[in-house]
Amino acid sequence: MELLANFINLLTQALVIAIVLRAILSWFVPEGDHPVVRILRDVTDPLIVPLRRVIPSIGMLDLSPFVAIILLQVVRSIVIATLSGAGG
């Protein structure tokens, strides 16, 4: 169970980094034709696009990446706590 918990922890950390990088790069490369931007978009769209449908933007500020990071951290905590309790 510890191996699975470590994998989930690593996966969520990688997704958070991808979301942050995507948000930062969107300020500099708004069109997103760069291969790195396309990869980040492909990885993060399944998390961010559904949130954009329900979370309104505040002016030019898109809050969906922030909400996605918070949700990832909450899910990670719940899953790791569940795995720790099950393995105990």
Secondary structure, DSSP 8 states (H G I E B T S, - for coil): -HHHHHHHHHHHHHHHHHHHHHHHHHHH-SS--SHHHHHHHHHHHHHHHHHHHHS--BTTB--HHHHHHHHHHHHHHHHHHHHHHHH-
